[in-house]
Amino acid sequence: MTFSLLGPLAVRAGGLPVPLGPHKQRLLLAQLLCRANTPVPVDLLTEALWQNDPPRTARKNLQVYASALRTLLGRGPGPERLALHPGGYLLRIASGELDTHRLDALARAGREAAAEGGFASAAALLGQALELWQGESLPDLRCSQPLQAEAERLDLRCLGIYEDWAEAALETGQAQAVLHGIDDLVEQHPLRERLQAARMRALHRTGRRTEALAAYDGLRQLLSRELGLAPSPPLEQLYRSILADGSGAPDARPDPGRPSASGAAAGRGGRTLLPADTVDFTGRQAQLARLTDALRRAEGRTVVLVGPTGTGKTTLAVHAAHRMRADFPDGRLLVRLRAEDGTPRCWTSVLGDLLRLTGLAGSVPDDPDAAAAAWRGWLADRKMLLVLDDAPDESAARALLPGTGAGAALVTSRSQLAGLSAAHRSEVRPYAPAEALELLERIIGSERVRADREAAERIVAASGLLPLGVRVSGMRLSVLRHLPLAEYADRLAGSAGLLDELAAGDVAVRPRLAVGWRELPADGRAALLRLARLPLARPFTLHEAAAVLGRGRTPPCGSWSR
């Protein structure tokens, strides 16, 4: 038996539609499905069926409808498909029976693939999720206020998945596919900036630059007229990047297509599987020039970007890779060496991703070491840039690196990876104060920074001059448009709540630091907690550190900063 909420309410048994009975019985079923496997209070069900005017016999009528549904649906994954519990009525739904559950599973897998740089896989998974969306959810049951709210939430969930799909599809060169149908969604949701941004990118990449610029101008006028707001800084940066690209040429990145006869889908075609470049990339110009030069000269070798959490290693690596299209005509590919929660991934799992992304899966030996050797041999024949992001140690990367050939590898890590021989290393440090202020200005606008420069300087200083901290502060302030910079700087000055303030949606500093904390040995954690007792406002000396740690006095030779 299957149940559908993403469109008209429908139930099928053995592939055949099940008649669902009278209108109020269908209202009851829809409300139970919206909260499947969870007891739904009788009061909520009563409101869904009769709004604010239930009859005196409402509870008895509800029992009649529930009994009819119990007979109609038969047995389910538990003792009873529909049962009355102390918390209300509970409808049991097995895995795969409800379309919203399948939607969430596919969307979660697609987003995980996108987070790891597997945009082709992400686009395919998210596309499968969208196939479940059959138009407006529960269109004939929106007379019920609780169900209208549930249906609107379902539609917004699907719209967010569509935006995820569009961004992943654009990363794999499917601009034309994105344009198909997006105009209707933009018309229905004109204030969705992610949707507008995807349409602008797709228009530009199909040679319709003028229309992309016009779309931005239309949104700018609409936001000003309806809300008195300007477009967000990321959308403004996209507009400027399109405006600066005067060629108006179609996107040269190919559709992923099928593997070639040699099984090399990422081979001579120049396949690009990178996260989107940062439109407001700031500073690092001298280091960027040295990095790109090292990669051009690193044939068959490895370049390592080293730095603490939050210094922008991945952002710099991705920005460099995007700039080096001509240098690596056989493709540029990024894979992440840690899971979303920060735990290290096994190198064999990463190898499996690489084999799938390049079309080699199924054509290499099953033995991991033999498969890794086949991968390196394939890589040696191509001038490709391989980016391995956030390596926990040398062993996570060693088996995947080319070693010989015309390509190169760029590895980011928090440690020096001293065991990788013949690697060129570049240290990524926190921003200089001027660079940090420039990034904040690009995100929240120059006028706002100029209006209170002293507060802006306090904000970037409290963020540790870390690009991640500055970016999160900027993202938070761009949403809290009416929050004075001085007030936000005061919030950051209270060290107890600092990490709570350095969060914007699902982008936050705390989880990144938590990964490093978990990986510290017990004595390292104890030492760090003791050092945290030192004053925040200035660097501390070796003398002070030795005293706090209970070690012997050490002659001063400079200072450390926390």
Secondary structure, DSSP 4 states (H G I P E B T S, - for coil): -EEE-SSS-EEEETTEE----SHHHHHHHHHHHHTTTS-B-HHHHHHHHHTT---TTHHHHHHHHHHHHHHHH---SSS-SEEEETTEEEE---TTTBHHHHHHHHHHHHHHHHHTT-HHHHHHHHHHHHHT--SSSSGGGTTSHHHHHHHHHHHHHHHHHHHHHHHHHHHTT-HHHHHTTHHHHHHH-TT-HHHHHHHHHHHHHTT-HHHHHHHHHHHHHHHHHHHS-PPPHHHHHHHHHHHH-TT-PPP-PPP-----TTS-TTSTT--EE-PPP-TT--S-HHHHHHHHHHHHT-TT-EEEEE--TTS-HHHHHHHHHHHTTTT-TT-EEEEESB-TTSPBPPHHHHHHHHHHHTT-TTSS-SSHHHHHHHHHHHHHTS--EEEEEEESSHHHHHTTS--SSS-EEEEEESS--TTSTT-EEEE-PPPPHHHHHHHHHHHH-HHHHHHTHHHHHHHHHHTTT-HHHHHHHHHHHHHSTTS-HHHHHHHHHSGGGHHHHSEETTEESHHHHHHHHHHS-HHHHHHHHHHTTS-SSS-EEHHHHHHHHTPPP----SEE--
